[in-house]
Amino acid sequence: QVQLVESGGGLVQAGGSLRLSCAASGRTFSTYAMGWFRQAPGKEREFVAAISWSGGNTYYADSVKGRFTISRDNAKNTVYLQMNSLKPEDTAVYYCAARWSPGNSDYPYQDGMHYWGKGTLVTVSS
């Protein structure tokens, strides 16, 4: 069982930056690929970014590529999402998710997540 708790959301002006954190419980954090997803009001949840268990592989949605950076610190059981050049359309609840990585698979999974956090709200004003 993995419990995930997001933090770092808030209100920011367009063009600004925020860094989200996701703290995970459990001693097996390093065996999980991690991802960030978001859900805007009235829209379905969408993929944002993913990172493999080692941190060596990442993948981004086209809408955030070049602006957002996902990273992880396995010693601290934490994954981060650095968000720069924020736009009003980035406004959403951001969720952290984990997917167990079988064998030696070092893939940044973007779906099939096993565990989810409760989310943190990011609001970007114009």
Buried (B, 14 or more C-beta within 10 A) or exposed (E): EBEBBBBBBEEBEEEBEBEBBBBBEBEBBBBBBBBBBBBBEEEEBEBBBBBBBEBEBBBBBEBBEEBBBBBBEBEEBBBBBBBBEBBEEBBBBBBBBBBBBEEEEEBBBBEEBEBBBEBBEBBBEE
